[in-house]
Amino acid sequence: MARSRRFTTFSLSFLDIMSCGFGAVALIFLIIKHDVDTQTENQSPQQNAEVNLLEEEIREGEENLVRARNTISDIDQRLAQAQGLATRINEDLTRLQGAIEDLDAEDTDSAVDALKKKIQDLEKEKQQLEADADQSANNSRRFIGEGNRQYLTGLNLGGRRVLIMLDASASMLDESIVNVIRRRNMDDSIKKQSPKWLRGLAIVEWLVAQLPPNAQYQIYTFNTDAQSPLLGTETQWLNIDDKAQLERAIDNLRQTIPQNGTSLHRVFTTLNLLNPRPDNIFLITDGLPTQGAKPSRKTTITGPERLKLADSAIALLPAGVPVNTILLPMEGDPFAPAVFWQLAQISQGAFLTPSKDWP
């Protein structure tokens, strides 16, 4: 009896077909994967750089866009503020125009009357100034201070014979000791232009300009010695109405160079040679003396020593003659104001420490 043949799905033919199918799938997969790897390997570095550059530009563009939006916001805010300010200005203009329109004719007349009164006051002031000028024309010499101002000094400018004594020591170069030492070593032309010294010269000119035409005068400069700007006239009285002689004296005075120490003994001894004696004395200085009747070999001097020198020098002054002291500033001499104030009290004179803009 013949054996019957059974059919199965896992026969050899079926397995062959399935194996071929799986092989085809694997082959397709390998082909696709190889193509992707090839494309990646074939991409050049230049293309990568361009890609990176484009990405960087995109980021910068986004940042610039943010800044631009912020700037636009700030501009909008400023524009709003400007518009608000313009509105307020227009409102103020409108209000002012309304106020101007409200002014009536009566207010205008009042303003005109006020201007007329002011003109009349100015005319009166002009006439007064002209009268004062006519009166001052009789003075020996004209001197106008800064700003054409006049000061109430309390100085008695009377007397027929007036003596003016100007300190010409080295301390007149400046107000501080350090600057005095510094200027003392400079050229003579610079010394003569020292502000403090020029101020002393201006005071002398101011005093001379106040003297009446019939007066007599004498000017001394003093340091360790005393002399007149017109050498050889130390014992003589000069006439104030001799304008040419007065101008020579002032010009010579400007050529004086501040130097050396200060001796009141020498100048007070010299004034006693004047005959007749002065009616009024003006002393322009910046402190107590540093020298006596004889030159000192000491390089320094104390305050009490300067007081002793001042007391012994004041004893040489003629009795009954007013001494008016004009004290200029100088550091390191605190006793000077008290001594010269006491001298003014005793001699019935005056003591003045002027402001920097006088005369």
Secondary structure in CASP SS format (residue, H / E / C, confidence):
PFRMAT SS
TARGET T0000
AUTHOR 0000-0000-0000
METHOD secondary structure of the structure
MODEL  1
M C 1.00
A C 1.00
R C 1.00
S C 1.00
R C 1.00
R C 1.00
F C 1.00
T C 1.00
T C 1.00
F C 1.00
S C 1.00
L H 1.00
S H 1.00
F H 1.00
L H 1.00
D H 1.00
I H 1.00
M H 1.00
S H 1.00
C H 1.00
G H 1.00
F H 1.00
G H 1.00
A H 1.00
V H 1.00
A H 1.00
L H 1.00
I H 1.00
F H 1.00
L H 1.00
I H 1.00
I H 1.00
K H 1.00
H H 1.00
D H 1.00
V H 1.00
D H 1.00
T H 1.00
Q H 1.00
T H 1.00
E H 1.00
N C 1.00
Q C 1.00
S C 1.00
P H 1.00
Q H 1.00
Q H 1.00
N H 1.00
A H 1.00
E H 1.00
V H 1.00
N H 1.00
L H 1.00
L H 1.00
E H 1.00
E H 1.00
E H 1.00
I H 1.00
R H 1.00
E H 1.00
G H 1.00
E H 1.00
E H 1.00
N H 1.00
L H 1.00
V H 1.00
R H 1.00
A H 1.00
R H 1.00
N H 1.00
T H 1.00
I H 1.00
S H 1.00
D H 1.00
I H 1.00
D H 1.00
Q H 1.00
R H 1.00
L H 1.00
A H 1.00
Q H 1.00
A H 1.00
Q H 1.00
G H 1.00
L H 1.00
A H 1.00
T H 1.00
R H 1.00
I H 1.00
N H 1.00
E H 1.00
D H 1.00
L H 1.00
T H 1.00
R H 1.00
L H 1.00
Q H 1.00
G H 1.00
A H 1.00
I H 1.00
E H 1.00
D H 1.00
L C 1.00
D C 1.00
A H 1.00
E H 1.00
D H 1.00
T H 1.00
D H 1.00
S H 1.00
A H 1.00
V H 1.00
D H 1.00
A H 1.00
L H 1.00
K H 1.00
K H 1.00
K H 1.00
I H 1.00
Q H 1.00
D H 1.00
L H 1.00
E H 1.00
K H 1.00
E H 1.00
K H 1.00
Q H 1.00
Q H 1.00
L H 1.00
E H 1.00
A H 1.00
D H 1.00
A H 1.00
D H 1.00
Q H 1.00
S H 1.00
A C 1.00
N C 1.00
N C 1.00
S C 1.00
R C 1.00
R C 1.00
F C 1.00
I C 1.00
G C 1.00
E H 1.00
G H 1.00
N H 1.00
R C 1.00
Q C 1.00
Y C 1.00
L C 1.00
T C 1.00
G C 1.00
L C 1.00
N C 1.00
L C 1.00
G C 1.00
G C 1.00
R C 1.00
R E 1.00
V E 1.00
L E 1.00
I E 1.00
M E 1.00
L E 1.00
D E 1.00
A C 1.00
S C 1.00
A H 1.00
S H 1.00
M H 1.00
L H 1.00
D C 1.00
E C 1.00
S C 1.00
I H 1.00
V H 1.00
N H 1.00
V H 1.00
I H 1.00
R H 1.00
R H 1.00
R H 1.00
N C 1.00
M C 1.00
D C 1.00
D H 1.00
S H 1.00
I H 1.00
K H 1.00
K H 1.00
Q C 1.00
S C 1.00
P H 1.00
K H 1.00
W H 1.00
L H 1.00
R H 1.00
G H 1.00
L H 1.00
A H 1.00
I H 1.00
V H 1.00
E H 1.00
W H 1.00
L H 1.00
V H 1.00
A H 1.00
Q C 1.00
L C 1.00
P C 1.00
P C 1.00
N C 1.00
A C 1.00
Q E 1.00
Y E 1.00
Q E 1.00
I E 1.00
Y E 1.00
T E 1.00
F E 1.00
N C 1.00
T C 1.00
D C 1.00
A E 1.00
Q E 1.00
S C 1.00
P C 1.00
L C 1.00
L C 1.00
G C 1.00
T C 1.00
E C 1.00
T C 1.00
Q C 1.00
W C 1.00
L E 1.00
N E 1.00
I C 1.00
D C 1.00
D C 1.00
K H 1.00
A H 1.00
Q H 1.00
L H 1.00
E H 1.00
R H 1.00
A H 1.00
I H 1.00
D H 1.00
N H 1.00
L H 1.00
R H 1.00
Q C 1.00
T C 1.00
I C 1.00
P C 1.00
Q C 1.00
N C 1.00
G C 1.00
T C 1.00
S C 1.00
L H 1.00
H H 1.00
R H 1.00
V H 1.00
F H 1.00
T H 1.00
T H 1.00
L H 1.00
N C 1.00
L C 1.00
L C 1.00
N C 1.00
P C 1.00
R C 1.00
P C 1.00
D C 1.00
N E 1.00
I E 1.00
F E 1.00
L E 1.00
I E 1.00
T E 1.00
D C 1.00
G C 1.00
L C 1.00
P C 1.00
T C 1.00
Q C 1.00
G C 1.00
A C 1.00
K C 1.00
P C 1.00
S C 1.00
R C 1.00
K C 1.00
T C 1.00
T C 1.00
I C 1.00
T C 1.00
G H 1.00
P H 1.00
E H 1.00
R H 1.00
L H 1.00
K H 1.00
L H 1.00
A H 1.00
D H 1.00
S H 1.00
A H 1.00
I H 1.00
A C 1.00
L C 1.00
L C 1.00
P C 1.00
A C 1.00
G C 1.00
V C 1.00
P C 1.00
V E 1.00
N E 1.00
T E 1.00
I E 1.00
L E 1.00
L C 1.00
P C 1.00
M C 1.00
E C 1.00
G C 1.00
D C 1.00
P C 1.00
F C 1.00
A H 1.00
P H 1.00
A H 1.00
V H 1.00
F H 1.00
W H 1.00
Q H 1.00
L H 1.00
A H 1.00
Q H 1.00
I H 1.00
S H 1.00
Q C 1.00
G C 1.00
A C 1.00
F E 1.00
L E 1.00
T C 1.00
P C 1.00
S C 1.00
K C 1.00
D C 1.00
W C 1.00
P C 1.00
END
